[in-house]
Amino acid sequence: MGPEYFWWGGMWIFPLIMIVVMLLVVYLIFGRGVFRPPGWHFDERTRHREDSETPLEILKRRYAKGEVSKEEFERIKNDILS
């Protein structure tokens, strides 16, 4: 048996697997629009929304969740606005 039997003996599958793995790695790093590692899940929009939230918006959200009563809401709102 010579080297011509290398590809017909099933050894062609390893280069194919390597090409698929390399394409997967390239997609994970560059295929999502920006360069970031595959485990990076930081959302820039979420951080911006949290940073730009005003105290009154936070108070309204807490009141809607039921964390503060109506009296507390009115008292804190008056403190914020004055």
C-alpha positions in Angstrom: 0.0 0.0 0.0 1.3 3.3 -1.0 0.5 6.9 0.1 -2.4 7.0 -2.5 -4.5 4.9 0.0 -4.1 7.5 2.7 -7.3 9.4 1.6 -9.4 6.4 0.8 -8.8 4.8 4.2 -10.8 7.3 6.1 -8.0 9.8 6.8 -9.8 12.5 4.8 -12.1 13.1 7.7 -9.5 14.7 10.0 -8.7 17.6 7.7 -12.4 18.1 7.2 -13.0 18.2 11.0 -10.1 20.7 11.4 -11.6 23.0 8.8 -15.0 22.9 10.6 -13.4 23.6 14.0 -11.4 26.5 12.6 -14.5 28.0 11.0 -16.4 27.6 14.3 -13.6 29.4 16.2 -13.5 32.2 13.6 -17.3 32.6 13.9 -17.3 32.7 17.7 -14.7 35.4 17.8 -15.5 37.6 14.8 -18.9 36.5 13.5 -21.1 38.4 15.9 -20.3 41.9 14.5 -17.7 42.9 17.1 -14.5 41.4 18.4 -15.2 39.9 21.9 -14.3 36.5 23.5 -17.0 33.8 23.2 -17.9 34.0 26.9 -18.4 37.7 27.0 -22.0 38.6 27.7 -21.9 42.2 28.7 -24.6 44.2 27.0 -23.6 47.8 26.4 -27.3 48.9 26.1 -28.2 47.5 29.5 -25.3 49.3 31.2 -26.3 52.6 29.5 -29.9 52.3 30.5 -29.0 51.6 34.1 -26.5 54.5 34.2 -29.0 57.0 32.6 -32.0 56.1 34.9 -33.1 59.1 37.0 -33.9 58.8 40.7 -37.6 59.5 39.9 -37.6 56.6 37.4 -36.1 54.3 39.9 -38.7 55.4 42.5 -41.5 54.8 40.0 -40.2 51.3 39.2 -39.9 50.5 42.9 -43.5 51.7 43.5 -44.8 49.6 40.6 -43.1 46.5 42.0 -44.7 47.3 45.4 -41.5 47.8 47.2 -42.7 51.2 48.6 -46.1 52.3 49.8 -48.1 55.2 48.3 -47.2 57.4 51.3 -43.5 56.6 51.0 -43.7 57.2 47.3 -45.2 60.7 47.7 -42.7 61.6 50.5 -39.7 60.4 48.5 -41.0 62.0 45.3 -41.4 65.4 47.1 -37.8 65.1 48.5 -36.5 64.3 45.0 -38.3 67.2 43.3 -37.4 69.8 45.9 
